[in-house]
């Protein structure tokens, strides 16, 4: 399993459009084979900072996400919405160890 | 729903002890009423950086976590293991909106 935490800082005037585009990406991403979670969060103290919590069964499945039409569309759509480059941090899973608990 | 992302930087010599204490905290925390997730992750590029992904049904449930014996024990145990103060970032959930998808 692999979890990527993606932090995104959005320009205030594009906040609603970013949310709309990312909900669409979320809905498609959770349908991917190998996706375990794709949570979309908003920082409680900074409404322009968002986090995507993307859990995949394997590194291959995480990489395959970047080849999907919905990811490519999202990336292109939101590029100009960002106040600065997004940050993607990859993680190993320590717990829960049992993959069935992630489904 | 509320998600707290806790980032912890651990002194290398305490890494194994930190993992042990945090697995115990994880096992108890997922039993709490109101807990939805308590994922324990290790940064892929920095084995001394860890992340806890703590999802609760409500702010009250998230606060109640800090009153549990297992949280208090963890906090006391790991205090000296940390290379610098931990960081806890609270988030609103945008998606999935349906709480049943978090259980």
N, CA and C atoms of all chains as a GROMACS GRO file, in nm:
protein
  618
    1UNK      N    1   0.084  -0.120   0.000
    1UNK     CA    2   0.000   0.000   0.000
    1UNK      C    3   0.087   0.125   0.000
    2UNK      N    4   0.035   0.229  -0.059
    2UNK     CA    5   0.107   0.356  -0.060
    2UNK      C    6   0.005   0.470  -0.046
    3UNK      N    7   0.041   0.569   0.035
    3UNK     CA    8  -0.048   0.683   0.055
    3UNK      C    9   0.025   0.810   0.013
    4UNK      N   10  -0.035   0.885  -0.078
    4UNK     CA   11   0.020   1.014  -0.116
    4UNK      C   12  -0.067   1.124  -0.056
    5UNK      N   13  -0.004   1.212   0.018
    5UNK     CA   14  -0.073   1.329   0.073
    5UNK      C   15  -0.035   1.448  -0.014
    6UNK      N   16  -0.136   1.504  -0.082
    6UNK     CA   17  -0.110   1.616  -0.173
    6UNK      C   18  -0.166   1.744  -0.110
    7UNK      N   19  -0.080   1.842  -0.090
    7UNK     CA   20  -0.123   1.971  -0.036
    7UNK      C   21  -0.129   2.074  -0.148
    8UNK      N   22  -0.241   2.145  -0.153
    8UNK     CA   23  -0.265   2.242  -0.261
    8UNK      C   24  -0.306   2.376  -0.201
    9UNK      N   25  -0.241   2.482  -0.248
    9UNK     CA   26  -0.275   2.618  -0.206
    9UNK      C   27  -0.339   2.688  -0.325
   10UNK      N   28  -0.463   2.733  -0.306
   10UNK     CA   29  -0.542   2.785  -0.418
   10UNK      C   30  -0.562   2.936  -0.404
   11UNK      N   31  -0.560   3.006  -0.518
   11UNK     CA   32  -0.590   3.150  -0.518
   11UNK      C   33  -0.736   3.168  -0.478
   12UNK      N   34  -0.766   3.263  -0.387
   12UNK     CA   35  -0.903   3.276  -0.335
   12UNK      C   36  -1.010   3.284  -0.443
   13UNK      N   37  -0.983   3.353  -0.549
   13UNK     CA   38  -1.086   3.372  -0.653
   13UNK      C   39  -1.116   3.244  -0.730
   14UNK      N   40  -1.032   3.142  -0.717
   14UNK     CA   41  -1.056   3.016  -0.788
   14UNK      C   42  -1.102   2.903  -0.694
   15UNK      N   43  -1.128   2.937  -0.569
   15UNK     CA   44  -1.158   2.833  -0.469
   15UNK      C   45  -1.277   2.747  -0.510
   16UNK      N   46  -1.388   2.809  -0.548
   16UNK     CA   47  -1.507   2.730  -0.584
   16UNK      C   48  -1.484   2.643  -0.706
   17UNK      N   49  -1.413   2.698  -0.804
   17UNK     CA   50  -1.385   2.619  -0.926
   17UNK      C   51  -1.290   2.502  -0.894
   18UNK      N   52  -1.197   2.526  -0.803
   18UNK     CA   53  -1.106   2.418  -0.763
   18UNK      C   54  -1.184   2.306  -0.695
   19UNK      N   55  -1.274   2.343  -0.605
   19UNK     CA   56  -1.355   2.243  -0.533
   19UNK      C   57  -1.437   2.160  -0.633
   20UNK      N   58  -1.499   2.228  -0.727
   20UNK     CA   59  -1.581   2.160  -0.827
   20UNK      C   60  -1.497   2.060  -0.909
   21UNK      N   61  -1.382   2.104  -0.957
   21UNK     CA   62  -1.297   2.017  -1.040
   21UNK      C   63  -1.243   1.900  -0.959
   22UNK      N   64  -1.216   1.924  -0.830
   22UNK     CA   65  -1.155   1.818  -0.749
   22UNK      C   66  -1.259   1.716  -0.703
   23UNK      N   67  -1.383   1.759  -0.683
   23UNK     CA   68  -1.490   1.662  -0.653
   23UNK      C   69  -1.508   1.568  -0.772
   24UNK      N   70  -1.500   1.624  -0.893
   24UNK     CA   71  -1.512   1.538  -1.013
   24UNK      C   72  -1.395   1.438  -1.018
   25UNK      N   73  -1.275   1.485  -0.990
   25UNK     CA   74  -1.157   1.397  -0.987
   25UNK      C   75  -1.174   1.290  -0.879
   26UNK      N   76  -1.222   1.329  -0.763
   26UNK     CA   77  -1.247   1.234  -0.653
   26UNK      C   78  -1.343   1.123  -0.698
   27UNK      N   79  -1.457   1.163  -0.759
   27UNK     CA   80  -1.559   1.065  -0.799
   27UNK      C   81  -1.504   0.963  -0.898
   28UNK      N   82  -1.419   1.008  -0.989
   28UNK     CA   83  -1.360   0.916  -1.086
   28UNK      C   84  -1.247   0.833  -1.025
   29UNK      N   85  -1.169   0.895  -0.938
   29UNK     CA   86  -1.052   0.826  -0.883
   29UNK      C   87  -1.092   0.708  -0.795
   30UNK      N   88  -1.202   0.724  -0.718
   30UNK     CA   89  -1.242   0.612  -0.630
   30UNK      C   90  -1.293   0.492  -0.709
   31UNK      N   91  -1.318   0.512  -0.839
   31UNK     CA   92  -1.360   0.399  -0.924
   31UNK      C   93  -1.240   0.322  -0.980
   32UNK      N   94  -1.119   0.378  -0.967
   32UNK     CA   95  -1.000   0.313  -1.025
   32UNK      C   96  -0.971   0.181  -0.956
   33UNK      N   97  -0.929   0.084  -1.035
   33UNK     CA   98  -0.880  -0.043  -0.981
   33UNK      C   99  -0.755  -0.009  -0.899
   34UNK      N  100  -0.751  -0.057  -0.778
   34UNK     CA  101  -0.631  -0.032  -0.698
   34UNK      C  102  -0.642   0.089  -0.608
   35UNK      N  103  -0.746   0.169  -0.627
   35UNK     CA  104  -0.763   0.283  -0.535
   35UNK      C  105  -0.831   0.236  -0.407
   36UNK      N  106  -0.779   0.281  -0.294
   36UNK     CA  107  -0.837   0.244  -0.164
   36UNK      C  108  -0.911   0.363  -0.103
   37UNK      N  109  -0.856   0.481  -0.122
   37UNK     CA  110  -0.919   0.602  -0.067
   37UNK      C  111  -0.875   0.722  -0.150
   38UNK      N  112  -0.963   0.820  -0.155
   38UNK     CA  113  -0.927   0.946  -0.223
   38UNK      C  114  -1.006   1.056  -0.152
   39UNK      N  115  -0.960   1.090  -0.031
   39UNK     CA  116  -1.031   1.187   0.052
   39UNK      C  117  -0.991   1.329   0.012
   40UNK      N  118  -1.089   1.417   0.012
   40UNK     CA  119  -1.066   1.556  -0.028
   40UNK      C  120  -1.100   1.645   0.093
   41UNK      N  121  -0.999   1.712   0.146
   41UNK     CA  122  -1.011   1.788   0.270
   41UNK      C  123  -0.980   1.935   0.249
   42UNK      N  124  -1.036   2.017   0.338
   42UNK     CA  125  -1.007   2.162   0.338
   42UNK      C  126  -0.954   2.200   0.475
   43UNK      N  127  -0.843   2.268   0.479
   43UNK     CA  128  -0.783   2.310   0.605
   43UNK      C  129  -0.884   2.395   0.685
   44UNK      N  130  -0.897   2.362   0.813
   44UNK     CA  131  -0.997   2.431   0.896
   44UNK      C  132  -0.960   2.579   0.917
   45UNK      N  133  -0.831   2.608   0.917
   45UNK     CA  134  -0.788   2.746   0.945
   45UNK      C  135  -0.748   2.825   0.821
   46UNK      N  136  -0.742   2.759   0.708
   46UNK     CA  137  -0.704   2.826   0.584
   46UNK      C  138  -0.790   2.771   0.471
   47UNK      N  139  -0.902   2.838   0.439
   47UNK     CA  140  -0.995   2.783   0.339
   47UNK      C  141  -0.938   2.774   0.199
   48UNK      N  142  -0.817   2.828   0.179
   48UNK     CA  143  -0.753   2.817   0.048
   48UNK      C  144  -0.651   2.704   0.042
   49UNK      N  145  -0.638   2.630   0.152
   49UNK     CA  146  -0.546   2.516   0.151
   49UNK      C  147  -0.626   2.386   0.154
   50UNK      N  148  -0.594   2.298   0.062
   50UNK     CA  149  -0.666   2.171   0.049
   50UNK      C  150  -0.567   2.055   0.054
   51UNK      N  151  -0.620   1.939   0.095
   51UNK     CA  152  -0.538   1.819   0.100
   51UNK      C  153  -0.611   1.703   0.034
   52UNK      N  154  -0.540   1.630  -0.049
   52UNK     CA  155  -0.591   1.505  -0.105
   52UNK      C  156  -0.517   1.391  -0.038
   53UNK      N  157  -0.593   1.292   0.009
   53UNK     CA  158  -0.534   1.176   0.078
   53UNK      C  159  -0.562   1.056  -0.013
   54UNK      N  160  -0.460   1.018  -0.089
   54UNK     CA  161  -0.477   0.919  -0.196
   54UNK      C  162  -0.409   0.788  -0.158
   55UNK      N  163  -0.489   0.686  -0.126
   55UNK     CA  164  -0.434   0.556  -0.089
   55UNK      C  165  -0.456   0.456  -0.203
   56UNK      N  166  -0.347   0.388  -0.239
   56UNK     CA  167  -0.352   0.287  -0.346
   56UNK      C  168  -0.293   0.156  -0.296
   57UNK      N  169  -0.337   0.048  -0.361
   57UNK     CA  170  -0.290  -0.086  -0.324
   57UNK      C  171  -0.142  -0.106  -0.348
   58UNK      N  172  -0.089  -0.033  -0.448
   58UNK     CA  173   0.051  -0.054  -0.487
   58UNK      C  174   0.106   0.073  -0.552
   59UNK      N  175   0.238   0.078  -0.565
   59UNK     CA  176   0.300   0.190  -0.636
   59UNK      C  177   0.254   0.196  -0.781
   60UNK      N  178   0.233   0.078  -0.839
   60UNK     CA  179   0.189   0.071  -0.979
   60UNK      C  180   0.050   0.135  -0.994
   61UNK      N  181  -0.038   0.103  -0.899
   61UNK     CA  182  -0.174   0.159  -0.904
   61UNK      C  183  -0.170   0.311  -0.885
   62UNK      N  184  -0.080   0.357  -0.796
   62UNK     CA  185  -0.066   0.502  -0.773
   62UNK      C  186  -0.015   0.571  -0.899
   63UNK      N  187   0.080   0.504  -0.967
   63UNK     CA  188   0.135   0.562  -1.091
   63UNK      C  189   0.029   0.562  -1.201
   64UNK      N  190  -0.051   0.456  -1.208
   64UNK     CA  191  -0.153   0.443  -1.312
   64UNK      C  192  -0.256   0.557  -1.302
   65UNK      N  193  -0.279   0.605  -1.178
   65UNK     CA  194  -0.371   0.718  -1.158
   65UNK      C  195  -0.332   0.838  -1.245
   66UNK      N  196  -0.201   0.860  -1.257
   66UNK     CA  197  -0.154   0.977  -1.333
   66UNK      C  198  -0.173   0.963  -1.484
   67UNK      N  199  -0.208   0.843  -1.528
   67UNK     CA  200  -0.234   0.822  -1.670
   67UNK      C  201  -0.382   0.824  -1.704
   68UNK      N  202  -0.467   0.845  -1.606
   68UNK     CA  203  -0.611   0.842  -1.632
   68UNK      C  204  -0.657   0.974  -1.696
   69UNK      N  205  -0.760   0.968  -1.778
   69UNK     CA  206  -0.813   1.091  -1.839
   69UNK      C  207  -0.862   1.190  -1.733
   70UNK      N  208  -0.922   1.142  -1.623
   70UNK     CA  209  -0.975   1.236  -1.522
   70UNK      C  210  -0.861   1.305  -1.447
   71UNK      N  211  -0.750   1.235  -1.422
   71UNK     CA  212  -0.637   1.303  -1.357
   71UNK      C  213  -0.579   1.411  -1.450
   72UNK      N  214  -0.562   1.374  -1.578
   72UNK     CA  215  -0.503   1.469  -1.673
   72UNK      C  216  -0.592   1.593  -1.688
   73UNK      N  217  -0.724   1.569  -1.690
   73UNK     CA  218  -0.818   1.682  -1.701
   73UNK      C  219  -0.808   1.772  -1.577
   74UNK      N  220  -0.804   1.707  -1.459
   74UNK     CA  221  -0.796   1.783  -1.333
   74UNK      C  222  -0.669   1.867  -1.331
   75UNK      N  223  -0.556   1.804  -1.364
   75UNK     CA  224  -0.425   1.871  -1.361
   75UNK      C  225  -0.427   1.997  -1.450
   76UNK      N  226  -0.482   1.981  -1.568
   76UNK     CA  227  -0.487   2.093  -1.663
   76UNK      C  228  -0.583   2.202  -1.614
   77UNK      N  229  -0.698   2.158  -1.561
   77UNK     CA  230  -0.801   2.253  -1.517
   77UNK      C  231  -0.751   2.338  -1.400
   78UNK      N  232  -0.685   2.274  -1.303
   78UNK     CA  233  -0.654   2.345  -1.178
   78UNK      C  234  -0.518   2.416  -1.180
   79UNK      N  235  -0.442   2.393  -1.286
   79UNK     CA  236  -0.305   2.448  -1.291
   79UNK      C  237  -0.300   2.597  -1.258
   80UNK      N  238  -0.390   2.673  -1.320
   80UNK     CA  239  -0.388   2.818  -1.297
   80UNK      C  240  -0.458   2.861  -1.168
   81UNK      N  241  -0.522   2.767  -1.101
   81UNK     CA  242  -0.593   2.800  -0.977
   81UNK      C  243  -0.497   2.805  -0.858
   82UNK      N  244  -0.378   2.744  -0.875
   82UNK     CA  245  -0.287   2.728  -0.761
   82UNK      C  246  -0.205   2.853  -0.733
   83UNK      N  247  -0.194   2.885  -0.604
   83UNK     CA  248  -0.117   3.001  -0.561
   83UNK      C  249   0.032   2.971  -0.562
   84UNK      N  250   0.065   2.842  -0.548
   84UNK     CA  251   0.204   2.797  -0.559
   84UNK      C  252   0.203   2.649  -0.594
   85UNK      N  253   0.318   2.593  -0.635
   85UNK     CA  254   0.317   2.453  -0.677
   85UNK      C  255   0.266   2.361  -0.566
   86UNK      N  256   0.189   2.261  -0.603
   86UNK     CA  257   0.139   2.168  -0.503
   86UNK      C  258   0.252   2.078  -0.456
   87UNK      N  259   0.227   2.011  -0.344
   87UNK     CA  260   0.329   1.928  -0.277
   87UNK      C  261   0.271   1.788  -0.263
   88UNK      N  262   0.343   1.687  -0.310
   88UNK     CA  263   0.295   1.549  -0.298
   88UNK      C  264   0.392   1.468  -0.215
   89UNK      N  265   0.345   1.413  -0.104
   89UNK     CA  266   0.432   1.341  -0.010
   89UNK      C  267   0.390   1.194  -0.004
   90UNK      N  268   0.481   1.105  -0.039
   90UNK     CA  269   0.448   0.962  -0.040
   90UNK      C  270   0.481   0.896   0.093
   91UNK      N  271   0.396   0.801   0.130
   91UNK     CA  272   0.410   0.734   0.260
   91UNK      C  273   0.392   0.582   0.249
   92UNK      N  274   0.466   0.512   0.333
   92UNK     CA  275   0.441   0.370   0.356
   92UNK      C  276   0.334   0.359   0.464
   93UNK      N  277   0.260   0.250   0.463
   93UNK     CA  278   0.157   0.229   0.565
   93UNK      C  279   0.213   0.140   0.676
   94UNK      N  280   0.203   0.186   0.799
   94UNK     CA  281   0.241   0.100   0.912
   94UNK      C  282   0.115   0.034   0.970
   95UNK      N  283   0.008   0.112   0.987
   95UNK     CA  284  -0.117   0.055   1.039
   95UNK      C  285  -0.236   0.134   0.985
   96UNK      N  286  -0.352   0.071   0.955
   96UNK     CA  287  -0.371  -0.074   0.968
   96UNK      C  288  -0.294  -0.151   0.859
   97UNK      N  289  -0.238  -0.265   0.901
   97UNK     CA  290  -0.157  -0.349   0.812
   97UNK      C  291  -0.244  -0.427   0.714
   98UNK      N  292  -0.364  -0.463   0.760
   98UNK     CA  293  -0.453  -0.549   0.682
   98UNK      C  294  -0.525  -0.465   0.576
   99UNK      N  295  -0.499  -0.497   0.450
   99UNK     CA  296  -0.554  -0.415   0.341
   99UNK      C  297  -0.708  -0.415   0.341
  100UNK      N  298  -0.769  -0.520   0.396
  100UNK     CA  299  -0.917  -0.524   0.397
  100UNK      C  300  -0.975  -0.412   0.481
  101UNK      N  301  -0.897  -0.359   0.575
  101UNK     CA  302  -0.944  -0.248   0.658
  101UNK      C  303  -0.939  -0.114   0.584
  102UNK      N  304  -0.880  -0.114   0.466
  102UNK     CA  305  -0.871   0.010   0.387
  102UNK      C  306  -0.981   0.014   0.280
  103UNK      N  307  -1.060  -0.093   0.270
  103UNK     CA  308  -1.156  -0.099   0.159
  103UNK      C  309  -1.297  -0.062   0.204
  104UNK      N  310  -1.786   1.562   1.031
  104UNK     CA  311  -1.660   1.487   1.032
  104UNK      C  312  -1.543   1.585   1.042
  105UNK      N  313  -1.438   1.538   1.103
  105UNK     CA  314  -1.318   1.620   1.114
  105UNK      C  315  -1.196   1.527   1.100
  106UNK      N  316  -1.096   1.575   1.027
  106UNK     CA  317  -0.974   1.496   1.009
  106UNK      C  318  -0.855   1.576   1.060
  107UNK      N  319  -0.781   1.518   1.152
  107UNK     CA  320  -0.657   1.580   1.199
  107UNK      C  321  -0.539   1.504   1.141
  108UNK      N  322  -0.452   1.578   1.075
  108UNK     CA  323  -0.328   1.520   1.023
  108UNK      C  324  -0.216   1.562   1.117
  109UNK      N  325  -0.157   1.463   1.182
  109UNK     CA  326  -0.052   1.491   1.281
  109UNK      C  327   0.083   1.449   1.222
  110UNK      N  328   0.174   1.543   1.211
  110UNK     CA  329   0.309   1.513   1.161
  110UNK      C  330   0.406   1.509   1.279
  111UNK      N  331   0.486   1.402   1.282
  111UNK     CA  332   0.578   1.380   1.394
  111UNK      C  333   0.719   1.352   1.339
  112UNK      N  334   0.817   1.423   1.393
  112UNK     CA  335   0.956   1.402   1.357
  112UNK      C  336   1.025   1.337   1.477
  113UNK      N  337   1.082   1.217   1.455
  113UNK     CA  338   1.134   1.136   1.566
  113UNK      C  339   1.286   1.129   1.559
  114UNK      N  340   1.349   1.130   1.677
  114UNK     CA  341   1.495   1.111   1.682
  114UNK      C  342   1.527   0.968   1.637
  115UNK      N  343   1.628   0.951   1.549
  115UNK     CA  344   1.655   0.818   1.491
  115UNK      C  345   1.665   0.706   1.594
  116UNK      N  346   1.726   0.734   1.706
  116UNK     CA  347   1.748   0.628   1.807
  116UNK      C  348   1.618   0.584   1.876
  117UNK      N  349   1.512   0.660   1.860
  117UNK     CA  350   1.384   0.624   1.922
  117UNK      C  351   1.280   0.575   1.822
  118UNK      N  352   1.323   0.557   1.697
  118UNK     CA  353   1.226   0.524   1.592
  118UNK      C  354   1.147   0.396   1.621
  119UNK      N  355   1.216   0.289   1.658
  119UNK     CA  356   1.146   0.163   1.683
  119UNK      C  357   1.050   0.174   1.801
  120UNK      N  358   1.095   0.241   1.906
  120UNK     CA  359   1.008   0.260   2.023
  120UNK      C  360   0.887   0.346   1.989
  121UNK      N  361   0.907   0.445   1.906
  121UNK     CA  362   0.795   0.530   1.864
  121UNK      C  363   0.693   0.447   1.785
  122UNK      N  364   0.742   0.365   1.694
  122UNK     CA  365   0.651   0.282   1.613
  122UNK      C  366   0.571   0.188   1.705
  123UNK      N  367   0.638   0.127   1.800
  123UNK     CA  368   0.571   0.035   1.893
  123UNK      C  369   0.461   0.106   1.972
  124UNK      N  370   0.493   0.221   2.029
  124UNK     CA  371   0.396   0.296   2.110
  124UNK      C  372   0.279   0.345   2.025
  125UNK      N  373   0.308   0.380   1.900
  125UNK     CA  374   0.202   0.436   1.816
  125UNK      C  375   0.111   0.327   1.760
  126UNK      N  376   0.164   0.208   1.736
  126UNK     CA  377   0.078   0.096   1.696
  126UNK      C  378  -0.021   0.065   1.809
  127UNK      N  379   0.027   0.070   1.933
  127UNK     CA  380  -0.062   0.046   2.047
  127UNK      C  381  -0.172   0.155   2.053
  128UNK      N  382  -0.132   0.279   2.034
  128UNK     CA  383  -0.229   0.390   2.032
  128UNK      C  384  -0.330   0.370   1.918
  129UNK      N  385  -0.282   0.332   1.802
  129UNK     CA  386  -0.368   0.305   1.686
  129UNK      C  387  -0.474   0.199   1.720
  130UNK      N  388  -0.427   0.087   1.778
  130UNK     CA  389  -0.519  -0.024   1.808
  130UNK      C  390  -0.630   0.017   1.903
  131UNK      N  391  -0.596   0.099   2.001
  131UNK     CA  392  -0.697   0.146   2.096
  131UNK      C  393  -0.785   0.256   2.035
  132UNK      N  394  -0.725   0.342   1.957
  132UNK     CA  395  -0.801   0.456   1.902
  132UNK      C  396  -0.910   0.412   1.806
  133UNK      N  397  -0.883   0.308   1.726
  133UNK     CA  398  -0.986   0.264   1.630
  133UNK      C  399  -1.106   0.200   1.701
  134UNK      N  400  -1.091   0.171   1.830
  134UNK     CA  401  -1.205   0.117   1.908
  134UNK      C  402  -1.293   0.228   1.966
  135UNK      N  403  -1.245   0.352   1.961
  135UNK     CA  404  -1.323   0.462   2.022
  135UNK      C  405  -1.454   0.485   1.949
  136UNK      N  406  -1.556   0.517   2.025
  136UNK     CA  407  -1.683   0.558   1.965
  136UNK      C  408  -1.656   0.690   1.891
  137UNK      N  409  -1.699   0.697   1.767
  137UNK     CA  410  -1.679   0.822   1.693
  137UNK      C  411  -1.553   0.824   1.609
  138UNK      N  412  -1.465   0.726   1.628
  138UNK     CA  413  -1.346   0.722   1.542
  138UNK      C  414  -1.382   0.658   1.408
  139UNK      N  415  -1.335   0.719   1.300
  139UNK     CA  416  -1.360   0.665   1.167
  139UNK      C  417  -1.233   0.603   1.108
  140UNK      N  418  -1.122   0.665   1.135
  140UNK     CA  419  -0.993   0.615   1.085
  140UNK      C  420  -0.882   0.664   1.176
  141UNK      N  421  -0.777   0.584   1.181
  141UNK     CA  422  -0.659   0.625   1.256
  141UNK      C  423  -0.540   0.558   1.187
  142UNK      N  424  -0.502   0.614   1.072
  142UNK     CA  425  -0.396   0.553   0.990
  142UNK      C  426  -0.261   0.602   1.039
  143UNK      N  427  -0.165   0.511   1.039
  143UNK     CA  428  -0.030   0.542   1.087
  143UNK      C  429   0.066   0.521   0.969
  144UNK      N  430   0.128   0.630   0.925
  144UNK     CA  431   0.211   0.629   0.805
  144UNK      C  432   0.354   0.672   0.834
  145UNK      N  433   0.444   0.626   0.747
  145UNK     CA  434   0.585   0.666   0.757
  145UNK      C  435   0.625   0.729   0.624
  146UNK      N  436   0.687   0.846   0.630
  146UNK     CA  437   0.729   0.915   0.508
  146UNK      C  438   0.826   0.825   0.428
  147UNK      N  439   0.800   0.816   0.298
  147UNK     CA  440   0.880   0.726   0.214
  147UNK      C  441   1.025   0.774   0.204
  148UNK      N  442   1.044   0.905   0.211
  148UNK     CA  443   1.180   0.960   0.192
  148UNK      C  444   1.249   0.998   0.322
  149UNK      N  445   1.177   0.993   0.432
  149UNK     CA  446   1.236   1.030   0.561
  149UNK      C  447   1.181   0.935   0.668
  150UNK      N  448   1.256   0.827   0.696
  150UNK     CA  449   1.204   0.724   0.788
  150UNK      C  450   1.184   0.774   0.932
  151UNK      N  451   1.226   0.896   0.960
  151UNK     CA  452   1.204   0.953   1.093
  151UNK      C  453   1.083   1.046   1.096
  152UNK      N  454   1.014   1.059   0.984
  152UNK     CA  455   0.894   1.142   0.982
  152UNK      C  456   0.770   1.052   0.968
  153UNK      N  457   0.676   1.073   1.057
  153UNK     CA  458   0.555   0.991   1.061
  153UNK      C  459   0.432   1.080   1.054
  154UNK      N  460   0.323   1.022   1.006
  154UNK     CA  461   0.196   1.095   0.999
  154UNK      C  462   0.083   1.009   1.055
  155UNK      N  463   0.002   1.070   1.138
  155UNK     CA  464  -0.122   1.007   1.184
  155UNK      C  465  -0.238   1.076   1.114
  156UNK      N  466  -0.328   0.996   1.060
  156UNK     CA  467  -0.444   1.049   0.989
  156UNK      C  468  -0.566   1.009   1.071
  157UNK      N  469  -0.616   1.102   1.149
  157UNK     CA  470  -0.718   1.073   1.250
  157UNK      C  471  -0.852   1.132   1.208
  158UNK      N  472  -0.946   1.046   1.169
  158UNK     CA  473  -1.078   1.094   1.126
  158UNK      C  474  -1.181   1.059   1.234
  159UNK      N  475  -1.260   1.160   1.270
  159UNK     CA  476  -1.365   1.142   1.372
  159UNK      C  477  -1.498   1.194   1.319
  160UNK      N  478  -1.604   1.138   1.375
  160UNK     CA  479  -1.741   1.176   1.333
  160UNK      C  480  -1.773   1.322   1.363
  161UNK      N  481  -1.710   1.375   1.470
  161UNK     CA  482  -1.744   1.511   1.514
  161UNK      C  483  -1.625   1.572   1.588
  162UNK      N  484  -1.631   1.702   1.609
  162UNK     CA  485  -1.526   1.770   1.688
  162UNK      C  486  -1.524   1.716   1.830
  163UNK      N  487  -1.643   1.684   1.882
  163UNK     CA  488  -1.653   1.632   2.019
  163UNK      C  489  -1.580   1.498   2.030
  164UNK      N  490  -1.600   1.412   1.931
  164UNK     CA  491  -1.534   1.281   1.932
  164UNK      C  492  -1.382   1.298   1.921
  165UNK      N  493  -1.338   1.395   1.839
  165UNK     CA  494  -1.195   1.421   1.824
  165UNK      C  495  -1.136   1.471   1.957
  166UNK      N  496  -1.213   1.557   2.024
  166UNK     CA  497  -1.166   1.609   2.154
  166UNK      C  498  -1.163   1.498   2.259
  167UNK      N  499  -1.264   1.411   2.256
  167UNK     CA  500  -1.272   1.302   2.355
  167UNK      C  501  -1.151   1.209   2.344
  168UNK      N  502  -1.095   1.196   2.225
  168UNK     CA  503  -0.975   1.114   2.205
  168UNK      C  504  -0.863   1.157   2.300
  169UNK      N  505  -0.852   1.289   2.319
  169UNK     CA  506  -0.742   1.341   2.402
  169UNK      C  507  -0.762   1.314   2.552
  170UNK      N  508  -0.881   1.267   2.587
  170UNK     CA  509  -0.907   1.232   2.728
  170UNK      C  510  -0.895   1.082   2.754
  171UNK      N  511  -0.863   1.005   2.653
  171UNK     CA  512  -0.856   0.859   2.674
  171UNK      C  513  -0.724   0.822   2.742
  172UNK      N  514  -0.726   0.714   2.818
  172UNK     CA  515  -0.600   0.667   2.883
  172UNK      C  516  -0.493   0.632   2.780
  173UNK      N  517  -0.533   0.572   2.666
  173UNK     CA  518  -0.430   0.533   2.567
  173UNK      C  519  -0.365   0.654   2.500
  174UNK      N  520  -0.442   0.762   2.477
  174UNK     CA  521  -0.381   0.883   2.422
  174UNK      C  522  -0.283   0.944   2.522
  175UNK      N  523  -0.328   0.952   2.647
  175UNK     CA  524  -0.241   1.012   2.751
  175UNK      C  525  -0.112   0.933   2.768
  176UNK      N  526  -0.126   0.800   2.763
  176UNK     CA  527  -0.007   0.714   2.776
  176UNK      C  528   0.087   0.737   2.657
  177UNK      N  529   0.031   0.740   2.536
  177UNK     CA  530   0.111   0.762   2.415
  177UNK      C  531   0.186   0.896   2.423
  178UNK      N  532   0.110   1.001   2.459
  178UNK     CA  533   0.168   1.136   2.464
  178UNK      C  534   0.288   1.141   2.558
  179UNK      N  535   0.271   1.078   2.674
  179UNK     CA  536   0.378   1.078   2.774
  179UNK      C  537   0.497   0.993   2.726
  180UNK      N  538   0.464   0.877   2.667
  180UNK     CA  539   0.570   0.785   2.622
  180UNK      C  540   0.656   0.846   2.512
  181UNK      N  541   0.592   0.911   2.416
  181UNK     CA  542   0.667   0.955   2.297
  181UNK      C  543   0.727   1.094   2.309
  182UNK      N  544   0.692   1.162   2.415
  182UNK     CA  545   0.736   1.303   2.429
  182UNK      C  546   0.886   1.321   2.405
  183UNK      N  547   0.965   1.234   2.466
  183UNK     CA  548   1.110   1.248   2.451
  183UNK      C  549   1.166   1.188   2.323
  184UNK      N  550   1.079   1.120   2.248
  184UNK     CA  551   1.124   1.059   2.122
  184UNK      C  552   1.127   1.162   2.008
  185UNK      N  553   1.058   1.273   2.027
  185UNK     CA  554   1.040   1.367   1.917
  185UNK      C  555   1.160   1.461   1.899
  186UNK      N  556   1.197   1.480   1.772
  186UNK     CA  557   1.310   1.568   1.740
  186UNK      C  558   1.267   1.714   1.746
  187UNK      N  559   1.137   1.738   1.727
  187UNK     CA  560   1.080   1.873   1.741
  187UNK      C  561   0.931   1.859   1.768
  188UNK      N  562   0.865   1.966   1.812
  188UNK     CA  563   0.723   1.952   1.848
  188UNK      C  564   0.641   1.902   1.729
  189UNK      N  565   0.546   1.814   1.758
  189UNK     CA  566   0.462   1.764   1.650
  189UNK      C  567   0.365   1.872   1.605
  190UNK      N  568   0.307   1.847   1.487
  190UNK     CA  569   0.220   1.945   1.422
  190UNK      C  570   0.085   1.879   1.397
  191UNK      N  571  -0.023   1.940   1.445
  191UNK     CA  572  -0.157   1.884   1.423
  191UNK      C  573  -0.242   1.979   1.341
  192UNK      N  574  -0.286   1.933   1.223
  192UNK     CA  575  -0.360   2.020   1.130
  192UNK      C  576  -0.501   1.966   1.114
  193UNK      N  577  -0.599   2.049   1.149
  193UNK     CA  578  -0.739   2.006   1.141
  193UNK      C  579  -0.801   2.040   1.006
  194UNK      N  580  -0.887   1.950   0.960
  194UNK     CA  581  -0.950   1.966   0.828
  194UNK      C  582  -1.098   1.935   0.831
  195UNK      N  583  -1.172   2.009   0.746
  195UNK     CA  584  -1.310   1.975   0.714
  195UNK      C  585  -1.307   1.873   0.600
  196UNK      N  586  -1.409   1.791   0.594
  196UNK     CA  587  -1.418   1.692   0.486
  196UNK      C  588  -1.506   1.747   0.374
  197UNK      N  589  -1.452   1.748   0.252
  197UNK     CA  590  -1.536   1.784   0.137
  197UNK      C  591  -1.590   1.657   0.070
  198UNK      N  592  -1.503   1.557   0.052
  198UNK     CA  593  -1.547   1.430  -0.008
  198UNK      C  594  -1.461   1.315   0.044
  199UNK      N  595  -1.518   1.193   0.066
  199UNK     CA  596  -1.660   1.164   0.044
  199UNK      C  597  -1.749   1.230   0.150
  200UNK      N  598  -1.863   1.281   0.106
  200UNK     CA  599  -1.956   1.350   0.195
  200UNK      C  600  -2.033   1.252   0.284
  201UNK      N  601  -2.058   1.134   0.230
  201UNK     CA  602  -2.141   1.034   0.299
  201UNK      C  603  -2.057   0.963   0.406
  202UNK      N  604  -2.096   0.980   0.532
  202UNK     CA  605  -2.016   0.924   0.642
  202UNK      C  606  -2.005   0.772   0.634
  203UNK      N  607  -2.102   0.706   0.572
  203UNK     CA  608  -2.095   0.559   0.563
  203UNK      C  609  -1.974   0.513   0.481
  204UNK      N  610  -1.922   0.601   0.395
  204UNK     CA  611  -1.805   0.566   0.315
  204UNK      C  612  -1.675   0.577   0.396
  205UNK      N  613  -1.684   0.629   0.516
  205UNK     CA  614  -1.567   0.643   0.603
  205UNK      C  615  -1.558   0.529   0.704
  206UNK      N  616  -1.661   0.444   0.706
  206UNK     CA  617  -1.664   0.341   0.810
  206UNK      C  618  -1.616   0.206   0.760
   0.00000   0.00000   0.00000
